[in-house]
Amino acid sequence: MGKKSAAAAALVLSGVLLATGCSSSDGPGSAPAKSSGTAAKPSAPPSTPAQGAQDGVASAAAYQKWGLKPLPAAPAPPARKPVRAKPGEVPVISDIPTKEKVVFVTFDDGAEKDPKFVEMMRDLKIPFTMFLTDAAISANKGYFKPLQQLGNAIQNHTLTHPNMRTESGDRQQHQICGQQEKLTKEYGKAPRLFRPPYGNWNEGTRAAAKACGIQSIVLWRESMQIQNMQYQRGDKKLHPGDIILAHFRGKSELKGHTMTEMTANMLRHIQEQGFAVARLEDYV
């Protein structure tokens, strides 16, 4: 793709995302599915009491810098990942089956590339997952590498952000496999997870995902707006294992607010409800 065509694609994508957002109500895959689990990697050796106290002080100072209160520490990853499916099946999940008070933070698309967000995540060490769209990141793919180096995984969100329900099976496979190839080449690791744009998928999506090497299709339970969350459940509360959707968005899409302000608001909602943030890839 030439520079002019890439810029045009990015401009079109920006308009689509601004007008419609990247979220939708529960689709046919909104209920958690089951999948086979594998043993988690051993955790790092525990720190000494002195190191733990020092880390705690540093963490409190980092949270204070961003106007936040510290979140609870996340529990150790489970020995067996709780998402399970039949052999050969690609599960579709909106949350993780767990009783632990943990939630999972995800950021979609990649249109906004705010250096302050990298600083924020470096300070706070909040684990999160990035679902990236090629048309949104093509102008500066290097922006996401420092975030990846912090331990945050880069996953698949298609080449151009189409509504997958309106695409043929071949086109869906092109969107997913094409992005698998690009992300693997750029970031050195093949994505395992896929999020369909707008949360829209069908069985053709599941078949295409399987053909492209995807292990799970990931939806969400809450979506972060600017100051508040949109909840799918009637009680308007977080639940253990919920997956939260946010976006790489800037002032033009956040009514003058920055991405770090939006992220701080999201973390306040999580902290006020007593939840920790865990790494999605440790559970699925």
C-alpha angles and dihedrals in degrees: 000000000000124000094258094049092045091051091048092050091050091049092051091047092050090054093048093049093046093051100042108015122219098272137083139173120280111304127199090284098052096108117084115261130204127246138173115269134215131205114277121239115265113269123244117272112276118260123245118259090256092051091046092053091048092049090049092054091047091049093050090050091049093051091047090053089061095042094254141124117234118267121231114271114264117245121247113280114268117265088234122033107245098217107093136175140173115277110282093012124124106217122217112216138183096176141007121254102241138124092212116109093245133126131189125232122212133179122203140206106003102232095133117062104183113173089207089064090058089051091049094051092044089054099043099035091213110169115231142159126236120213102193132196116207096221090054098047102035095099093059116008091161091070091077097051096081088050090050090049089058087065100266116137125232113221137180126279100159133265100271107007102250128170098261093205090067094049127089120244091257092050092049090051090049091052094050102035092043091055092044088058095047096046093046091051095046101040103027099238133081114237117245097192133059131196116196114222113262088006089276117145143142136188089281087061092052091049092048092048091052092049090053095051098258115153101193139012109223124206126163147239101213133028123205116226119177105296103353140045126238110225126203094203122075095235090065093223139119116255129202110280097017118156114221123208121213132157141226093249134152139203096291091061097033097054094253097321123118129237090249090054091051091047092049089053090051092050090050090056090050094046095046090055092050100246132143123216116238132186112267094212090060089063104036 
